[in-house]
Amino acid sequence: MTKNPLVDLHGRPHTYLRISLTERCNLRCTYCMPAEGVQLSPKDHIMKTHEILDIARTFVDLGVTKIRLTGGEPLVRKNIDTILRQLAQLPVELSLTTNAVLLDRYLPLLKELGIRNLNISLDHLDRERFHKITLRDDYEKVISNILTAEQDEFFTVKVNAVLIQGTNDDEVNAFVRWTKELNLHVRFIEFMPFDGNNWDLSKLVSYEDILQKIHSEWSSDAILRIEDRPNDTSRNYKIKGYKGTFAIISTVTRPFCSTCNRIRLTANGKVKNCLFSGSETDLLTPLRNGQDLQPIIRQTILDKHAVRGGLDDKQFKDPGEHHNRSMILIGG
């Protein structure tokens, strides 16, 4: 561990870096990508492989111990195998977030490199609904790839479902039932505001709403609270006797900012010190100019607000107050 780690003015050490490898995706989930699409960065504005490695090494030198690769969809990046192999050589826990459409092609490589932790986005257990939200017909492939990864005890598989009122909130208990025979870790995520996703409070399925739905099928004695790990974004549970677990990520109704240790690096080389921050710090330009990135990164972390990028509760719940990228351009 570095003697001078990345600590913000609120005393939070930052050891977890999420790197978006691409702004492109092979699905079109409506809460992530606006219906009209997004303006992609010019190709020469996207980090090259060696630039990703250079920036990642700088963060490791500053005390980062965990790196998660995101997108867009990281597995659509043409040289993803090279990036995985090179990042796997760093002294970090390396993990991956994916929609699982292409996962079967890469499971052998992930296993070879010791990449155990997979976060897989899946918002519906119904094929027709899956198609409606993703605008693609890859349901069978995604389910097959999730089950293949789950059956290999090497992998820890988390399934992330963004809940939207009137869209998939009636599938909560079906997801929980999925954990009875499968060692999956299902995580329900409150719908969050980003540019172009038409967010408002009426579409929110809150932490309390989710628990109420689960209590409608299982007794309080059957729902077991699991101890959360340090810096967990989720509140974790399981049903007594089930193989898997479930959790709730309640960014909107119960934020976890006080224990945040996360930094995000966008595919075009900008640091976001908070998912909801309207400001970003360019690392790619100074890297290409031969500048030392460490002072820039340290100042960016020092500038981090205590809660939700500086938005108070009233501002956060007002769509007009948000000036942020679409989720696909930030990185999941």
ABEGO torsion letter per residue (X at the ends): XBABBBBBAAGBBBABBBBBABABBABABAAABBAAEBBBBBAAABBBAAAAAAAAAAAAAAGBABBBBBOEBAAABAAAAAAAAAAAABBBBBBBBBAGAAAAAAAAAAAAAGBABBBBBBABABAAAAAAAAGBBAAAAAAAAAAAAAABAABBBBBBBBBBBGAAAAAAAAAAAAAAABBBBBBBBBBBBBBGAGBBAAABBBAAAAAAAAAAABBAAABBBBBBBBGBABBBBBBBGBABBBBBBBAAABBAAAABABBBBBAAGBBBABAABABBBBAAAAAAAGBBAAAAAAAAAAABBABGGGBBAAAAABAAABBBBBAAAAEX
